[in-house]
């Protein structure tokens, strides 16, 4: 599980990973890098910091 946490943290901080790269992996579109970063941070918090609700991607 620690590898998944580390992967999330790397994606959140990686400036070269953006909406088009995420869409290639998931078929989920994000309008911009900032909205993707917010979503990934919220998902990270849900999985690893006991945030109460799972975030929903746009659309």
ZAPAMAR-763498 format. One record per atom (N, C-alpha, C, O, CB): x, y, z negated; residue in one letter. Coordinates in steps of 0.02 Angstrom, whole numbers, padded with zeros to 5 digits, always signed. Atoms other than C-alpha are relative to their C-alpha. Glycine has a CB too. Example, Ala and Ser with C-alpha at 12.3 -4.5 7.8 and 13.67 -1.06 7.14 Angstrom:
+00045-00059+00000A+00615-00225-00390A+00045+00060+00000A+00097+00059-00033A-00050+00001-00062A-00042-00059+00003S+00684-00053-00357S-00039+00055-00037S-00014+00110-00045S+00020+00023+00071S
REM end
This chain:
+00041-00060+00000X+00000+00000+00000X+00043+00063+00000X+00023+00115+00025X-00047+00000-00060X-00045-00058+00002X+00148+00115-00031X+00021+00021+00070X+00032+00080+00083X+00061-00016-00042X-00018-00017-00069X+00193+00105+00154X-00055+00040+00033X-00041+00086+00072X+00015-00064+00041X+00056-00038-00029X+00019+00166+00202X+00001+00071-00028X-00009+00119+00010X-00068-00035-00017X-00004-00067+00031X+00035+00311+00079X+00055+00041+00033X+00045+00099+00051X+00012-00005-00076X-00057-00034-00031X+00205+00356+00150X-00016+00020+00072X+00002+00075+00094X+00062-00044-00003X+00019-00015-00068X+00137+00347+00327X-00047+00059+00005X-00038+00102+00048X-00032-00061+00032X+00046-00057+00002X-00006+00465+00286X+00039+00065-00013X+00028+00116+00021X-00054-00010-00053X-00038-00060+00019X+00115+00587+00206X+00044+00023+00057X+00053+00083+00068X+00042-00013-00062X-00041-00018-00057X+00229+00581+00358X-00042+00031+00056X-00022+00080+00086X+00037-00062+00027X+00044-00028-00052X+00084+00612+00479X-00022+00071-00018X-00024+00115+00025X-00061-00044+00010X+00024-00066+00022X+00021+00759+00377X+00055+00052+00009X+00041+00109+00028X-00022-00003-00073X-00054-00048-00004X+00192+00841+00378X+00033+00004+00068X+00072+00050+00081X+00052-00016-00051X-00032+00003-00066X+00243+00795+00557X-00033+00050+00047X-00090+00040+00069X-00004-00072+00029X+00026-00053-00044X+00220+00951+00664X-00010-00025+00072X-00048+00006+00110X+00046+00060+00000X+00007+00024-00068X+00236+00848+00824X-00060-00046+00009X-00079-00062+00065X+00063-00038+00021X+00059+00043-00004X+00086+00738+00781X-00062+00044-00004X-00074+00079-00053X-00001-00053-00058X+00058-00043-00003X-00073+00823+00834X-00062-00036+00025X-00064-00097+00028X+00014+00059+00045X+00064+00029-00020X-00250+00797+00896X+00005-00049+00059X-00029-00100+00059X-00047+00055+00019X-00003+00046-00058X-00201+00717+01062X+00031-00067-00020X+00009-00119+00004X+00040+00032+00057X-00030+00063+00023X-00089+00588+00976X-00049-00040-00043X-00054-00101-00036X+00065+00015-00040X+00049+00034+00042X-00224+00549+00848X-00056-00030+00043X-00079-00085+00031X-00029+00049-00052X+00053+00024-00044X-00355+00532+00986X+00023-00063+00038X-00017-00109+00047X-00020+00054+00050X-00025+00060-00034X-00244+00407+01079X-00003-00062-00045X-00014-00117-00021X+00073+00012+00023X+00002+00056+00048X-00240+00299+00922X-00070-00020-00021X-00083-00078-00035X+00040+00018-00061X+00065+00012+00032X-00421+00316+00868X-00061+00015+00043X-00116-00006+00025X-00004+00040-00061X+00056-00025-00041X-00529+00390+01008X-00043+00051-00037X-00101+00061-00019X-00043-00058+00022X+00035-00053+00037X-00580+00527+00883X+00034+00066+00017X+00094+00073+00009X+00001-00013-00077X-00027-00065-00021X-00559+00706+00945X-00003+00050-00057X-00052+00053-00095X-00039+00026+00060X-00003-00057+00046X-00507+00852+00836X+00012+00063+00041X+00050+00061+00089X+00054-00010-00055X-00007-00061-00040X-00519+01031+00898X+00069+00032-00004X+00090+00067+00042X-00051+00050-00021X-00065-00031+00007X-00348+01082+00831X+00041-00036-00054X+00014-00078-00091X-00006+00075-00018X-00046+00032+00047X-00198+01029+00727X-00020+00011-00073X-00016-00034-00114X+00072+00026+00011X+00018-00016+00069X-00259+01117+00570X-00060-00042-00024X-00058-00067-00081X-00017+00075-00006X+00057+00040+00021X-00427+01026+00566X+00020-00073-00009X-00005-00108-00053X-00058+00006+00051X-00026+00068+00007X-00336+00860+00592X+00039-00006-00065X+00030-00055-00102X+00044-00020+00060X-00040+00002+00061X-00214+00900+00451X-00045+00000-00062X-00032-00037-00110X+00048+00060-00003X+00047-00003+00056X-00358+00944+00334X-00035-00067-00009X-00042-00092-00065X-00053+00056+00010X+00032+00066+00003X-00447+00781+00377X+00048-00053-00028X+00029-00092-00072X-00025-00020+00070X-00048+00050+00023X-00290+00676+00352X+00016+00009-00074X+00024-00040-00110X+00064+00003+00042X-00013-00012+00071X-00255+00760+00185X-00059-00023-00043X-00050-00052-00096X+00014+00075-00011X+00060+00022+00037X-00435+00729+00129X-00005-00076-00002X-00025-00104-00053X-00063+00030+00032X+00000+00074-00001X-00422+00546+00182X+00054-00026-00047X+00042-00075-00083X+00011-00027+00072X-00053+00019+00046X-00257+00531+00090X-00024+00007-00073X-00014-00038-00114X+00063+00044+00012X+00025-00011+00068X-00338+00605-00066X-00053-00052-00018X-00056-00075-00075X-00029+00071-00006X+00052+00050+00012X-00485+00485-00049X+00032-00068-00015X+00012-00103-00062X-00047-00006+00061X-00030+00066+00007X-00374+00332-00032X+00047-00006-00060X+00050-00058-00093X+00038-00018+00062X-00053+00006+00049X-00237+00374-00156X-00008+00043-00062X+00026+00032-00112X+00064+00017+00032X+00008-00044+00057X-00298+00510-00273X-00071-00001-00028X-00090+00044-00065X+00019+00071+00019X+00067+00012+00027X-00474+00447-00309X-00049+00058+00015X-00092+00072-00026X+00004-00010-00074X+00050-00050-00020X-00565+00588-00216X-00066-00036+00008X-00067-00092+00034X+00021+00037+00066X+00063+00035+00004X-00750+00547-00234X-00032-00019+00066X-00068-00069+00070X-00047+00040-00037X+00034+00014-00063X-00804+00552-00052X+00051-00010+00056X+00102+00024+00059X-00048+00057+00018X-00041+00010-00059X-00727+00484+00107X-00017+00056+00050X-00075+00068+00064X-00012-00070+00031X+00014-00053-00048X-00707+00626+00232X-00025-00028+00066X-00010-00085+00084X+00063+00042+00012X+00026+00019-00065X-00797+00618+00398X+00036+00039+00054X+00045+00100+00047X-00076+00011+00005X-00031-00036-00055X-00708+00660+00560X-00052+00041+00037X-00112+00030+00029X+00035-00049+00049X+00049-00041-00037X-00787+00790+00675X-00042-00043+00048X-00022-00097+00069X+00037+00054+00039X+00044+00031-00049X-00930+00742+00788X-00046-00047-00029X-00086-00078+00007X+00039-00033+00051X
REM end
